[in-house]
């Protein structure tokens, strides 16, 4: 890509095919900003990209990942992030809403993920110095206010399975019990039982408080 070029692709396969070579040129820094681990973690694309970059820590190469609390709600995600840290990557959690899920390479290439909609996700790739520099500055500002993952793990982040996450999202959305149970394919009695179990796990005194907790964990919106 030439300077200031902007390229739009659809889906992980096209992203790797048309922009994968940009990862191979990484020399100093790889930055990833994401709400959760699904945006940039499709197995085939992830492996293809990983194979084209030097490992974190090798000859001064740094990998920084900035995530929302939603990325830590599942045990599988926690395990994956522990493995990422063990390989030398820096990981921080931000309570600030992350409007753009972004990858930045050496402050010269940027990939912005489009809205998560049905079908292939759209990605915008640019080498415009002004655009890359502006977004990188925003990343640094949010990074400085984030919490190191190790410190976050030592806090009180609850362990929630997929069923609990679905119930928590329903509470955060303010759905009635009838609507939520129908959307989740549960009986009304089962849904209410899971709400009670979830409130106990979150140490929430009310459904409203549990809904607020959903927002703190980045599970709404």
N, C-alpha and C positions, 0 to 999 in steps of 0.2 A: 504493500500500500504506500502511496505517496503522502506527503505531508498534507494535512487538512482533508484527506479523503474520508468519506463516510460510507460504510457498507452495511446493508441490511440483509440479514439471513433469517431463515425459518428452520427451527429444529436443531437438535444437537449434531446430527450427522452433517448438515450443511455448514454449521459453525466450525466443526473440526476440519472439514474438507477445504473451506475457503479461507479460514483464519488460523488454522492449527499451526502453520509455520511461524506465526508471530510468537507462539509460546516457546518455540525452539530457540528464538533469539534472546530469551530472557537471560540477563547477566547479573542484575543487582537485586531486584525486588519484585515480589509477586503479592499483590493485594487483592483480597476477596471480601466483599461486603454482601451479606445475604440475610434474609429473614430466617431461613431455616436451611437444612442441608439438602433439600430437594432441588433447588434452583440450579446448582452447578454440579450436582452429584449423580447424574445419570451414569451408570457403570461404564458403558462403552466410551462415552465422551470423557469421563473423568480419567480413565486409564490411558486413553490416547493422549490427553494433555499432560498427565504425569510423566509419561515416557519421553516427552519432549523438553522437560525442564530439569535443571540440576536440583539435587536434593536440598532441602532447607539446611542452612548452616555451611554448605560446601562453598569454599572460597568466598565467604562473606555474603552469600546469597540468602536473603531473608524472605520468609513467607509470613504474611500477617492476615489473619482472618477476623473480621468483625461481624458478630452475629447478634440476633435478638434473643431474648430468653426463650422464645418458642423452640429454638434449636436444641434446648437441653431437656425438654419435657419427656422424651423417650429414652429408655436405657440404652437402646442400640445406638442412638445418636451420641450419647455421652461417651460410650465406648469408642466410637469412631473418632471423636474429638480427642480423647486421651491418646489414641494411637497417633493422631496428627501431631500433638504436642511432643510425644516421645520421639518423633522424627525431627524435632527442632523448630516446628512452626510456633509462632506467637498467636494466641487466641484471646480475644477479649469479647465481653458481653456488654451490649449497650442497651440501656433502658430507654434511650431516645429512639423514636420511630425512624426506621431506615427507609426513606422513600424510594431509593433506587438501589437495586441489586446490581453490583458492579464488580468487574475485574479490571485491575490496572497493572500493566507490566512495565517496569522500569520508568514509570512516569511518562511514557511515550505512546502507549497503546491502551485504549480503554474499550471495554465491552459492557454495554448496558443491557440488562434483561428486560424485556417488555412485560406487560401484564400477563399473569398466569391465567390463560383462558383455555377452553377446550380446543384440542388440536395442537399443532406445532407452535411452540413458543417462539416469539420473534426476538432477535438480538440485533443491536446496533453496534457496529465496530467503527472506531474512529482513531485517527492519529493526529487530529487537530491539537496543537500545543495549547491553545487557549481553552478548549473544552477539557482536555485531559488535566491540565493544571488547575482549573477551577474545581473540578470534582475531587481531585486529589487533596486540595486544601480543605474541602468539606470533610473528607475522610479523616484527615489528621485531627481536625477539631473534635469530631465525634470520638475518635480513637482515644484521645487524651482523657475523655470523661468516662470511658468504659472501664469495666472491672476485669482484671485478669481471670482467666478461666479457673485456675487453681483456687483462687479466693472465692469464686462463685460456687465451686464444688463444695467448699468447706462451710458454706452458708446453709440456708434452710430451703433450698430449692426442692420441691416435692418430686417424687418419682411417680409419674403418671403413665398408665398404659393407654393404648389407643382408644378403648371404650371410655375411659375417664376423660381423655382429651375431648372427645366428641360431646360428652355431657357438659364439660366446662365451656366449650364454644357455644353451646345452646344457651347456657346461663348467661354468658357474656352478651349474647344477641338479644336477650330479653324475651325469648319465646315462652309461651304458656306451656304448661306440662303436657297438655294434649297435643299441641303442635310439635313440640320437641320429641315426644315419644313416637309420634307418627313418622317424623322425618328420620328418626334413628332406627325405625323398625322394631321398637320395643313396646311391650305392654305398658300401660300407664303405671301399674304397680311396680314393675321392674325399673322403669325410669326413675320413679320417686325414691326407690331404694338406692339406686346408684347416686342420685343427688345427695342423699343423706350420707352415704359412704364418702363421697367426694368432699363434702363440707367438713367431715371429721378429719380427712387427710390434710385439708388446707387450713384446718383450725379456724374455719369461718363460722361466725355466729349467725349468719343469715345468708339467704341466697344472694341478696344484693352485695354483701361482702365477698362472696365467692365470685360474683360477676366482676367485681373490681379486681380481684386477684387474677382473673383471666386477662384483664387488660395489662396488669403488671408483668405477666408472663409473655405478653406479646401474642396472645391467642385470639384476639378480636381484630376485626378490620382486615 
